């Protein structure tokens, strides 16, 4: 079951990221790395932050255990949906009205002219929040039934919508392109919801929603209904887990958001440099770490509920070594080929050689944190399955504070590269503290394999030697032509 779920998630994420890279290639060619690209990335940053937080852990890690243990599954799912969706709609209305204030919060370093240009773009993109909540709420329900393909492939629809928008608007002025691109985000969100509805109907979840609505109606019309006590207990259980999980599973995303805010004080294009580099960095993180943790969590949670911790630890051990090999190879390959990767993907149109070199260095700084961020995800699942979201939240808060501290020190000297490396340093803090909470004795048992460790070192050394030889032989980007 784990292998099937992992391959499903990985293939879906790969498909989505391929379309995402095509989207970014078109954006780099059309918008380059300047004021208009900065405006769009700032506007898209907050809804994208929430998308990653919800889809990569926080909501699922708190909702799924509650849903598994709920006596009235239809009732709790309907109530949670109504509460969150209503709040996000009202929040989006507030942002629409006070768009200038929220734009200033997102990019405090922008001047007044740039803030005025960004205001309507921020307001448009913010409506994606309510759409992506629906997507991730439905994805959590489908994971309960071990249905992973919709969650894995749905993001491709967002990227396809943005690609079509860029093609449609390619001959228009740059600011109009940003407008069209923003509306395509909303169209992509609607398409994602419709894809989920197909599987929800087949798995009879609409029938479950109807039962939940009838239960809720009975509670409203009769306050003495015994179902209200069941609902209160389930809601309290969910909320106690959700808010700590919100912080606990979002360290990398919040750190990236803060980096963007700080980058608005740096040279023009810094926000875009961070965006392009982080997009490449997110590929192996999503393809392996997120795909693994998404497949693992429902299984680990059920094993813990059934008091089968030994089997859960064995599954964690397999996942640890899988990530150690895959992410380790990505780090070595990415650092050695950093210039060539950015050159192949982005250097064309308004994206020049100087942009390539800066983004490549930012990418290398992000890669330093790939292993700690990836490994921390699987160990945190143990905490979430034991409903220790409060511990995970404290760990993330400490990691986040450390990351901001490092950023404030390094950004003045190293610019965008310093911000990216600070994020990686916070990843090491996150991993160390997560392992401490997980338990050193259990961690030693997981890594206790001299054969696998020796094999990992040999593979990484061999990879480094081969790539160094190949890059100097072919030098596709022309970076070593004068050596």
QUIRAMO-V491927 format. One record per backbone hydrogen bond with DSSP energy under -0.5 kcal/mol. NH is the residue of the N-H (numbers start at 1). CO is the residue of the C=O. If there is no record, write none. Layout:
NH,CO + NH,CO
This chain:
5,1 + 6,2 + 7,3 + 8,4 + 9,5 + 10,6 + 11,7 + 12,8 + 13,9 + 14,10 + 15,11 + 16,12 + 17,13 + 18,14 + 19,15 + 20,16 + 21,17 + 22,18 + 23,19 + 24,20 + 25,21 + 26,22 + 27,23 + 28,24 + 29,25 + 30,26 + 31,27 + 32,27 + 32,28 + 38,34 + 39,35 + 40,36 + 41,37 + 42,38 + 43,39 + 44,40 + 45,41 + 46,42 + 47,43 + 48,44 + 49,45 + 50,46 + 51,47 + 52,48 + 53,49 + 54,50 + 55,51 + 56,52 + 57,54 + 58,53 + 60,54 + 61,57 + 62,58 + 62,59 + 63,59 + 64,60 + 66,62 + 67,63 + 68,64 + 69,65 + 70,66 + 73,71 + 76,72 + 77,73 + 78,74 + 79,75 + 80,76 + 81,77 + 82,78 + 83,79 + 84,80 + 85,81 + 86,82 + 87,83 + 88,84 + 89,85 + 90,86 + 91,87 + 92,88 + 93,89 + 94,90 + 95,91 + 96,92 + 97,93 + 98,94 + 99,96 + 102,98 + 103,99 + 104,100 + 105,101 + 106,102 + 107,103 + 110,107 + 115,111 + 116,112 + 117,113 + 118,114 + 119,115 + 120,116 + 122,118 + 123,119 + 124,120 + 125,121 + 126,122 + 127,123 + 127,124 + 128,125 + 129,126 + 131,127 + 132,128 + 133,129 + 134,130 + 135,131 + 136,132 + 137,133 + 138,134 + 139,135 + 140,136 + 141,137 + 142,138 + 143,139 + 144,140 + 145,141 + 145,142 + 146,143 + 147,142 + 148,146 + 152,148 + 153,149 + 154,150 + 156,153 + 157,154 + 158,154 + 159,155 + 160,156 + 161,157 + 162,158 + 163,159 + 164,160 + 165,161 + 166,162 + 167,163 + 168,164 + 169,165 + 170,167 + 172,169 + 177,173 + 178,174 + 179,175 + 180,176 + 181,177 + 182,178 + 183,179 + 184,180 + 185,181 + 185,182 + 186,182 + 187,183 + 188,184 + 189,185 + 190,186 + 191,187 + 192,188 + 193,189 + 194,190 + 195,191 + 196,192 + 197,193 + 198,194 + 199,195 + 200,196 + 201,197 + 202,198 + 203,199 + 204,201 + 205,200 + 206,200 + 208,204 + 209,205 + 210,206 + 211,207 + 212,208 + 213,209 + 214,210 + 215,211 + 216,212 + 217,213 + 218,214 + 219,215 + 220,216 + 221,217 + 222,218 + 225,222 + 228,225 + 229,226 + 230,226 + 231,227 + 232,228 + 233,229 + 234,230 + 235,231 + 236,232 + 237,233 + 238,234 + 239,235 + 240,236 + 241,237 + 241,238 + 242,238 + 243,239 + 245,241 + 246,242 + 247,243 + 248,244 + 249,245 + 250,247 + 254,250 + 255,251 + 256,252 + 257,253 + 258,254 + 259,255 + 260,256 + 261,257 + 262,258 + 263,259 + 264,260 + 264,261 + 265,262 + 266,263 + 270,267 + 273,269 + 274,270 + 275,271 + 276,272 + 277,273 + 278,274 + 279,275 + 280,276 + 281,277 + 282,278 + 283,279 + 283,280 + 284,280 + 285,281 + 286,282 + 287,283 + 288,284 + 289,284 + 290,285 + 291,286 + 292,288 + 293,289 + 294,290 + 295,291 + 296,292 + 297,293 + 298,294 + 299,295 + 300,296 + 301,297 + 302,298 + 303,299 + 304,300 + 305,301 + 306,302 + 307,304 + 308,303 + 312,308 + 313,309 + 314,310 + 315,311 + 316,312 + 317,313 + 318,314 + 319,315 + 320,316 + 321,317 + 322,318 + 323,319 + 324,320 + 325,321 + 326,322 + 327,323 + 328,323 + 328,324 + 329,325 + 330,326 + 331,327 + 332,328 + 333,329 + 334,330 + 335,331 + 336,332 + 337,333 + 338,335 + 341,337 + 342,338 + 343,339 + 344,340 + 345,341 + 346,342 + 347,342 + 347,343 + 348,346 + 350,29 + 351,348 + 352,350 + 356,352 + 357,353 + 358,354 + 359,355 + 360,356 + 361,357 + 362,358 + 363,359 + 364,360 + 365,361 + 366,362 + 367,363 + 368,364 + 369,366 + 370,367 + 373,369 + 374,370 + 375,371 + 376,372 + 377,373 + 378,374 + 379,375 + 380,376 + 381,377 + 382,378 + 382,379 + 383,379 + 384,380 + 385,381 + 386,382 + 387,384 + 388,383 + 391,388 + 392,388 + 393,389 + 394,390 + 395,391 + 396,392 + 397,393 + 398,394 + 399,395 + 400,396 + 401,397 + 402,398 + 403,399 + 404,400 + 405,401 + 406,402 + 407,403 + 408,404 + 409,405 + 410,406 + 411,407 + 413,410 + 414,410 + 415,411 + 417,414 + 419,415 + 420,416 + 421,417 + 422,418 + 423,419 + 424,420 + 425,421 + 426,422 + 427,423 + 428,424 + 429,425 + 430,426 + 431,427 + 432,428 + 433,429 + 434,430 + 435,431 + 436,432 + 437,433 + 438,434 + 439,435 + 443,439 + 444,440 + 445,441 + 446,442 + 447,443 + 448,444 + 449,447 + 453,449 + 454,450 + 455,451 + 456,452 + 457,453 + 458,454 + 459,455 + 460,456 + 461,457 + 462,458 + 463,459 + 464,460 + 465,461 + 466,462 + 467,463 + 468,464 + 469,465 + 470,466 + 471,467 + 472,468 + 473,469 + 474,470 + 475,471 + 478,475 + 483,480
